[in-house]
Amino acid sequence: DKDHIVQLTGQVNIQREAAADSAAMSLVTEAANVDLYNDLASSDQAFEFNHGQTVANGTGFSYDYVLRDLKMGGTPNTRIKATLVNEAKTAPAP
């Protein structure tokens, strides 16, 4: 069915392993909805996002785990607190 959504509650931890071009990522919240047919996870709850040395905290997110696209914040004027660290990428081996 097209409306198949899994509701997760109680310290939900969404993780992505590190790849050659990207650090590991984790997104922790108290509740999330996972839409298996559209590859989306979302929540209107508080969250903590970690990606390498970058850390962000806020309320509400939508994550497309195929596109690796994270939208933070829910309603307009929602504040996000973040420490962004631009990590240098190493050149590929010849």
DOSEVEX-244159 format. One line per field, with one value per residue (C-alpha): residue number from 1; residue in three letters; x, y, z. Coordinates in nm, 2 decimals. Layout:
N
num <- c(NUM_...) $
residuo <- c(ala_...) $
x <- c(X_...) $
y <- c(Y_...) $
z <- c(Z_...) $
//
This chain:
94
num <- c(1_2_3_4_5_6_7_8_9_10_11_12_13_14_15_16_17_18_19_20_21_22_23_24_25_26_27_28_29_30_31_32_33_34_35_36_37_38_39_40_41_42_43_44_45_46_47_48_49_50_51_52_53_54_55_56_57_58_59_60_61_62_63_64_65_66_67_68_69_70_71_72_73_74_75_76_77_78_79_80_81_82_83_84_85_86_87_88_89_90_91_92_93_94) $
residuo <- c(asp_lys_asp_his_ile_val_gln_leu_thr_gly_gln_val_asn_ile_gln_arg_glu_ala_ala_ala_asp_ser_ala_ala_met_ser_leu_val_thr_glu_ala_ala_asn_val_asp_leu_tyr_asn_asp_leu_ala_ser_ser_asp_gln_ala_phe_glu_phe_asn_his_gly_gln_thr_val_ala_asn_gly_thr_gly_phe_ser_tyr_asp_tyr_val_leu_arg_asp_leu_lys_met_gly_gly_thr_pro_asn_thr_arg_ile_lys_ala_thr_leu_val_asn_glu_ala_lys_thr_ala_pro_ala_pro) $
x <- c(0.00_0.12_0.07_0.29_0.47_0.66_0.64_0.95_0.95_1.20_1.55_1.55_1.90_1.93_2.29_2.48_2.83_3.13_3.21_3.52_3.39_3.18_3.21_2.97_2.63_2.39_2.05_1.90_1.54_1.26_1.02_1.04_0.82_0.98_0.81_0.95_0.81_0.95_1.28_1.20_1.24_1.09_1.01_0.86_1.05_1.38_1.69_2.07_2.26_2.63_2.83_3.20_3.28_2.96_2.68_2.33_2.04_1.68_1.32_1.18_1.36_1.30_1.57_1.57_1.82_1.86_1.95_2.13_1.93_1.85_1.61_1.62_1.35_0.98_0.75_0.86_1.09_1.22_1.58_1.86_2.18_2.48_2.86_2.97_3.31_3.44_3.66_3.93_3.89_4.19_4.29_4.22_4.52_4.68) $
y <- c(0.00_0.35_0.49_0.24_0.44_0.29_0.49_0.46_0.58_0.59_0.70_0.66_0.65_0.68_0.61_0.61_0.46_0.66_0.63_0.72_1.07_1.13_1.10_0.88_1.04_1.00_1.15_1.09_1.18_1.05_0.96_0.94_0.83_0.62_0.61_0.29_0.36_0.71_0.65_0.93_0.97_1.26_1.39_1.69_1.62_1.75_1.60_1.59_1.55_1.45_1.44_1.42_1.71_1.90_1.90_2.04_2.05_2.16_2.05_1.88_1.73_1.54_1.31_1.16_0.87_0.79_1.15_1.21_1.53_1.66_1.94_2.07_2.27_2.23_2.52_2.87_3.05_2.72_2.78_2.53_2.55_2.42_2.40_2.34_2.21_2.22_1.91_1.90_1.62_1.42_1.39_1.05_0.82_0.82) $
z <- c(0.00_-0.08_0.27_0.45_0.71_1.01_1.33_1.55_1.91_2.20_2.12_1.74_1.60_1.22_1.10_0.78_0.77_0.65_0.28_0.09_0.03_0.34_0.72_0.92_1.00_1.29_1.36_1.71_1.81_2.03_1.75_1.37_1.08_0.81_0.47_0.31_-0.03_-0.07_0.12_0.37_0.74_0.93_1.27_1.44_1.76_1.89_1.72_1.73_1.40_1.38_1.06_1.12_1.35_1.25_1.52_1.48_1.73_1.65_1.62_1.32_1.02_0.69_0.56_0.21_0.26_-0.11_-0.21_0.13_0.16_0.52_0.58_0.94_1.11_1.11_1.13_1.01_1.26_1.40_1.53_1.46_1.67_1.49_1.49_1.13_1.05_0.69_0.67_0.41_0.15_0.06_-0.30_-0.45_-0.49_-0.84) $
//
